[in-house]
Amino acid sequence: MIKIIAPEVHRLDLWEEAVKVFHRINPFLMKNVVIPVDFSETAAEATRFGTHLAQLLNYNLSIVHIADLILSGSHSLTTPEQKRDEEKLVDQLARFTHENVDPVFLTNRGRTAFVPKVSYSVHSGMAANEILSISKEADTALIVMGGVGAGAGIHPPGLYGSVATPVALRGNCPVILIPKDYGSVTVEKLAIAFDDADEIIRIGQFARTIIQTLKPEVRYVHVSKTDWRAELENEDDFNDLTWGKGLPSYTYRSDLLPAGNVAKQLSQYVADKQIDLLVLGGKHQGFWRRLFDKNNLKPIIQSVKVPMMVIPFTVDEDRSSNIGKAIAKNIY
């Protein structure tokens, strides 16, 4: 077994180059950007943006379509009819893939030497369950898909718009959601929203990879807590993280928003600052904690009108020592 140990932050450029070389000579370690599609224009844009990311990150590309052929109203109740419908979907998916992937490869020719391996497949079942299952696979690095309300209304009607929220909330890998009718995705301004400062540690590694790949302007944004003592502690933690040993290897700005409805505050913020990608941490909690957590992601996902990347992490019961341990280990 080969182990890779990350170096200090200031050698991150050499580290990332070493990882790219390591992936090229060890194909068994290659991971995928997975793009679930429903043939809508939003799915097409998600495919183009996902392809661009796959090339820059040295990941392969997996385009998937999930259909429940019975619920879709196709009346394919016999095995031969189902097989014919599946073959039609495979042909449609192949055309869709080539129409949206090939132009990105042509545009990036000469900019990057890496060309991802492209695969496409049709899955039968309920979309949310299938995509969540894919998110848990070891070779899935990232999912890019249409956001809330982005479904094309086929296989069955409204399917994809209704799965964006559960996939983002419960996915086991980072998920990027593209809003309906958003248009071409270009990330020049990125904001990392956080509730507690230790979330920055938990999502920092993948967020930093995206930042150093896309090279956008970076902002940290936080909606103030009503408890001034908790807010003061949070501010100290944030300063420790961003000015201590784990100083971010990129230039950034920070914005503190007044206390209030988090979803509304962030929606207005991304509009005012013209943010192109909002990055959030997705807390994985038990059912009861999730039920009573007023700061959960659901209202944010359903209200923000720009692309979002949700990076999952598990909540520890004892938060008090998280930041001290992280700083001591210099893992940010």
C-alpha positions in Angstrom: 0.0 0.0 0.0 1.3 3.4 -1.0 0.7 6.3 1.5 0.9 9.9 0.7 1.5 12.5 3.4 0.6 16.1 2.8 3.3 18.7 3.3 3.2 22.1 4.9 0.8 24.6 3.4 3.5 26.7 1.8 4.6 23.8 -0.4 1.0 23.2 -1.6 1.8 24.0 -5.2 4.5 21.2 -5.3 2.2 18.8 -3.4 -0.7 19.3 -5.9 1.6 18.7 -8.9 2.9 15.5 -7.2 -0.6 14.3 -6.7 -1.4 14.9 -10.4 1.6 12.9 -11.5 0.8 10.2 -9.0 -2.7 9.9 -10.4 -1.4 9.7 -14.0 0.9 6.8 -13.2 -1.6 5.1 -10.9 -4.9 4.8 -12.9 -6.5 2.8 -10.1 -6.7 5.9 -8.0 -8.5 8.0 -10.6 -11.7 9.6 -9.3 -14.8 10.9 -11.1 -16.7 14.0 -11.5 -20.3 12.6 -11.7 -22.9 14.6 -13.5 -26.6 13.4 -13.2 -28.5 14.7 -16.2 -32.2 14.9 -17.3 -31.5 16.5 -20.7 -32.6 20.0 -19.6 -30.6 23.1 -20.5 -29.5 23.4 -16.9 -28.2 19.8 -17.0 -26.3 20.8 -20.2 -24.7 23.7 -18.4 -23.9 21.4 -15.4 -22.2 19.0 -17.9 -20.1 21.7 -19.5 -19.0 23.1 -16.1 -18.4 19.7 -14.7 -16.3 18.8 -17.7 -14.2 21.9 -17.3 -13.6 21.1 -13.6 -12.7 17.4 -14.4 -10.0 18.6 -16.8 -8.6 21.1 -14.4 -8.7 18.7 -11.4 -7.4 15.6 -13.4 -10.6 13.6 -12.7 -12.5 11.3 -15.1 -16.0 12.1 -16.1 -19.2 10.1 -15.5 -22.5 11.2 -17.0 -25.5 9.4 -15.6 -29.2 9.5 -16.2 -31.6 7.9 -13.7 -35.1 6.9 -14.9 -38.0 5.0 -13.5 -39.5 3.9 -16.8 -42.8 2.8 -15.2 -43.4 6.1 -13.3 -42.4 8.1 -16.4 -45.6 7.0 -18.1 -43.9 5.1 -20.9 -46.0 2.0 -20.1 -43.0 -0.2 -20.5 -44.4 -3.0 -18.4 -42.7 -5.9 -20.3 -39.0 -6.8 -20.3 -38.6 -6.3 -24.1 -40.3 -2.9 -24.0 -38.2 -1.8 -21.1 -35.1 -2.9 -22.9 -36.0 -0.9 -26.0 -36.7 2.2 -23.9 -33.4 1.8 -22.1 -31.6 1.6 -25.4 -33.3 4.8 -26.6 -32.2 6.5 -23.4 -28.7 5.3 -23.8 -28.6 6.7 -27.4 -30.1 10.0 -26.2 -27.5 10.2 -23.4 -24.7 9.5 -25.8 -25.7 12.4 -28.0 -26.2 14.7 -25.0 -22.8 13.8 -23.7 -21.0 14.4 -27.0 -22.9 17.7 -27.6 -21.8 19.1 -24.2 -18.5 17.5 -23.5 -16.7 17.7 -26.8 -16.9 21.6 -27.1 -15.3 22.0 -23.7 -12.4 19.7 -24.7 -11.9 21.8 -27.8 -12.0 25.0 -25.9 -9.4 23.7 -23.4 -7.1 22.3 -26.0 -3.6 23.7 -25.3 -4.6 24.9 -21.9 -4.3 21.5 -20.1 -2.7 18.3 -21.2 -5.1 16.1 -19.3 -8.2 14.7 -21.1 -10.6 12.9 -18.8 -11.9 9.4 -19.6 -15.7 9.9 -20.3 -18.3 7.3 -19.5 -22.1 7.5 -19.6 -24.8 5.2 -18.2 -28.5 4.9 -17.6 -29.7 3.8 -14.2 -33.1 2.6 -13.3 -34.6 3.7 -10.0 -35.5 6.7 -7.9 -33.1 9.6 -8.7 -32.4 10.7 -5.1 -31.5 7.2 -3.9 -29.4 6.4 -6.9 -27.4 9.6 -6.7 -26.9 9.4 -3.0 -25.6 5.8 -3.5 -23.2 7.1 -6.2 -22.0 9.8 -3.8 -20.8 7.1 -1.4 -18.7 5.2 -4.0 -14.9 5.5 -3.4 -14.2 6.8 -6.9 -16.7 9.7 -6.7 -14.9 12.9 -6.0 -17.6 15.5 -6.9 -21.2 15.7 -8.1 -22.3 18.5 -10.4 -26.0 18.8 -11.1 -29.0 21.1 -11.6 -30.4 22.8 -8.5 -33.9 23.2 -7.1 -36.5 23.5 -9.8 -34.0 22.7 -12.6 -35.7 19.5 -13.8 -36.8 19.2 -17.4 -40.0 17.4 -16.4 -39.3 13.9 -17.8 -38.7 10.5 -16.3 -40.9 11.3 -14.3 -42.0 14.9 -14.3 -40.2 17.2 -11.9 -37.7 14.4 -10.8 -34.4 16.3 -10.8 -35.6 19.5 -9.3 -37.0 17.5 -6.4 -33.7 15.6 -5.7 -31.3 18.5 -5.5 -32.0 19.3 -1.9 -31.7 15.7 -0.5 -28.5 15.1 -2.5 -26.9 18.3 -1.2 -28.0 17.6 2.4 -27.1 14.0 2.6 -24.5 13.4 -0.1 -21.2 11.8 0.9 -19.1 14.0 -1.4 -19.0 17.6 -2.4 -22.0 18.6 -4.5 -22.3 21.6 -6.9 -25.8 22.8 -7.7 -26.4 24.9 -10.8 -29.7 27.0 -10.6 -32.3 26.7 -13.3 -31.7 29.0 -16.3 -28.5 30.4 -14.7 -26.6 30.3 -18.0 -22.9 29.8 -18.5 -21.0 29.3 -15.2 -17.8 31.4 -14.8 -16.3 31.6 -11.3 -14.6 34.9 -10.8 -15.9 35.6 -7.3 -16.2 32.8 -4.7 -17.6 33.2 -1.1 -17.2 30.6 1.7 -20.1 30.9 4.1 -19.6 29.5 7.6 -21.7 29.3 10.8 -19.0 28.2 13.2 -15.3 28.9 12.5 -14.4 25.2 12.8 -16.4 24.6 9.6 -13.6 26.2 7.7 -11.2 23.4 8.8 -13.7 20.7 7.8 -14.3 22.0 4.3 -10.9 23.7 3.9 -9.1 21.0 1.9 -11.5 20.6 -1.0 -12.4 24.3 -1.0 -8.7 25.2 -1.3 -8.4 22.8 -4.2 -11.2 24.5 -6.0 -9.9 27.9 -5.3 -6.4 27.1 -6.5 -7.9 25.5 -9.6 -10.3 28.3 -10.6 -8.3 31.2 -9.1 -11.2 33.4 -8.1 -11.5 36.4 -5.8 -12.3 34.8 -2.4 -14.4 36.1 0.5 -15.4 34.6 3.8 -18.9 35.5 5.0 -20.6 34.9 8.3 -24.1 35.9 9.6 -23.7 37.1 13.2 -25.2 35.1 16.0 -27.7 36.7 18.4 -25.6 35.5 21.4 -22.7 38.1 21.6 -20.6 35.8 23.7 -20.8 33.0 21.2 -20.1 35.5 18.4 -17.0 36.9 20.2 -15.6 33.3 20.6 -16.4 32.6 17.0 -14.5 35.7 15.9 -11.5 34.7 17.9 -11.6 31.2 16.4 -11.8 32.7 12.9 -8.8 34.9 13.5 -6.8 32.0 14.9 -7.5 30.0 11.8 -6.9 32.6 9.2 -3.9 34.3 10.8 -2.2 31.4 12.5 -0.1 28.5 11.2 -2.7 27.6 8.7 -2.7 30.9 7.0 -4.6 30.4 3.7 -2.4 30.3 0.7 -4.6 32.7 -1.2 -5.7 36.3 -0.8 -9.2 36.8 0.7 -11.6 39.2 2.3 -14.0 38.7 5.1 -17.6 40.0 5.6 -19.6 39.9 8.8 -23.4 40.2 8.2 -25.9 41.4 10.8 -27.9 38.8 12.7 -31.1 37.7 11.0 -32.5 35.1 8.6 -29.5 33.3 7.3 -31.0 32.3 4.0 -32.3 35.8 3.2 -29.0 37.4 4.4 -26.9 35.2 2.1 -29.2 35.5 -0.8 -28.9 39.3 -0.6 -25.2 39.1 0.0 -24.4 37.0 -3.1 -26.5 39.4 -5.2 -24.8 42.5 -3.8 -21.3 41.1 -4.1 -22.0 39.4 -7.5 -20.8 36.1 -6.1 -20.4 33.3 -8.8 -20.1 30.3 -6.4 -21.2 30.1 -2.8 -19.4 27.4 -0.8 -21.0 25.9 2.3 -20.3 23.1 4.7 -23.0 20.4 4.9 -23.4 19.1 8.5 -24.1 15.4 8.7 -26.2 14.9 11.8 -28.5 12.4 13.4 -32.2 12.7 12.6 -33.2 14.5 15.8 -30.4 17.0 15.7 -31.1 17.7 12.0 -34.9 18.1 12.8 -34.3 20.8 15.4 -31.3 22.6 13.8 -32.6 26.0 12.7 -29.4 26.7 10.8 -29.7 23.8 8.4 -28.9 24.2 4.7 -32.3 23.5 3.3 -33.6 27.1 3.2 -30.3 28.3 1.8 -30.3 25.8 -1.0 -33.8 26.6 -1.9 -33.4 30.4 -2.0 -29.9 31.3 -3.2 -29.9 32.0 -7.0 -26.2 31.3 -7.8 -24.2 28.1 -8.1 -23.5 26.5 -4.7 -21.0 23.9 -3.6 -21.9 21.9 -0.5 -19.0 20.1 1.2 -20.2 17.5 3.7 -18.7 17.0 7.1 -19.6 15.1 10.3 -20.6 17.0 13.4 -18.7 16.1 16.6 -20.6 16.2 19.9 -17.6 17.9 21.6 -16.8 21.0 19.5 -14.8 22.8 22.2 -11.5 21.2 21.4 -11.9 20.9 17.6 -10.1 24.1 16.7 -7.3 23.8 19.2 -6.6 20.3 17.9 -6.7 21.4 14.3 -4.4 24.3 14.8 -2.0 22.1 16.7 -1.9 19.6 13.9 -1.7 22.4 11.3 -4.3 20.6 9.1 -6.1 23.6 7.7 
